[in-house]
């Protein structure tokens, strides 16, 4: 075995060790969101609310992440059940633990550097230029969010899927 093969073997082993030491991302909801029931007032305007996204604390964000992309979905309603059916919002990363602030629904004007990546796919009275708050009329639909940590080249570094944000 020559030195260059040994060197690359050592790099490979070090890279495996670093990868094994990496903690997976975890998400904790805040602001009254418990993952079970959508808080009162957080539904869409059509049903008397002024809903915003839940504030979230994301821990274990990988080094090199510059954005957390949040895909909001209604798992009980097929057309909006995946890929950000209720809107896709990007949040700038601020370290290994990043707080994603609540952003208002039904607008593309977002605070704290957050951006609408893709508007909700709903149409007609339900159309939104950004996030569409839970809008099932209280039928018990299950709302979730998928989060992806993205580097500056758009590569997904880690993800968390189907985080329950509540039923409405």
Beta strands, then each sheet from edge to edge (+ up, - down):
strand 1: 26-29
strand 2: 56-59
strand 3: 65-74
strand 4: 88-92
strand 5: 98-100
strand 6: 115-118
strand 7: 142-151
strand 8: 156-167
sheet 1: 1+ 2- 5+
sheet 2: 6+ 4- 3+ 7- 8+
end
